[in-house]
Amino acid sequence: MMAWISLGWAFAASAMLGLSMHRHQEQMLSRELGVPWTLAWRVAGYLGLGVALIPCLRAWSVSVAVAAWLGVLTAAAMALGALLAYAPRMALAGAGLAALASSVAWMIV
């Protein structure tokens, strides 16, 4: 269960990092954001990646948790890349849904 929670947070964080890049801002929002918003999305994305590590650390030892976290990051990045290629608007909605579902699941567990 913790791996799925971590995957949801990693997907949302990857989308946040994508929103810190001008190309992906155009894809997801149809406009470019200003410098303060770009910086805010970058910081939020990196914090989200850190949050995605916590469920892995709660489920496994540190060495296994880091390996699992890297695998989760890879899966999230591949899923986001596919969404950005074929349905960029859905990536933003999917990221919000993933963050919400992961948060709720984390509260239940």
C-alpha positions, 0 to 999 in steps of 0.5 A: 500500500505504501508503494502506491501512496508513494507512486501517487505523490511521485506522479504529482511531484513530477507534474509540479516539476513539469509545471516549472518548465516553460514547454510543459506550462504551454502543454498543460496550461496553454500559457507560460507562467511568470518567474515567481510561479515557475519557482514556486512549482519547482520548490513544490515539486522537489518537496513532493519528491521528498514526501514520496520518499516517506512512505517507502521509509515507513514500509522498508529499511533505508536501503530497500526504501531508496531503491523502491523510491527510485523505482517509483520515481521512474514509473511516475515519470514514465506515466507522466511522459506518456500523458504529456505526449498524448493528453497533456491537459489530463496530466494536470488533472491526474496529478491533482487526483493522484495527490488527493488519493495518496493523501487520503490513503495515507490517512487511512493507513 
